[in-house]
């Protein structure tokens, strides 16, 4: 078992190791999903890994991450953020809360 306990790739198990795969690195600081600053050759290598894994394994889930919202803060100097599953204002200006199909009270 490559990814099991004691296996040569065990350090990748349970982590988004995108940066490490792109850089062909076994360094602890590269065991992250942060791919900012990677060059075109590293991004191509990461794409190759994705294709390899897609052909070999069944997708069992996705990783959701927080995305910063530009143009505002919460009044304490901290950036506002949202996740993929958060309710967002509708295009007509109305808003919806987390319960689908109900109007948020303001």
Beta strands, then each sheet from edge to edge (+ up, - down):
strand 1: 66-73
strand 2: 79-83
sheet 1: 1+ 2-
end
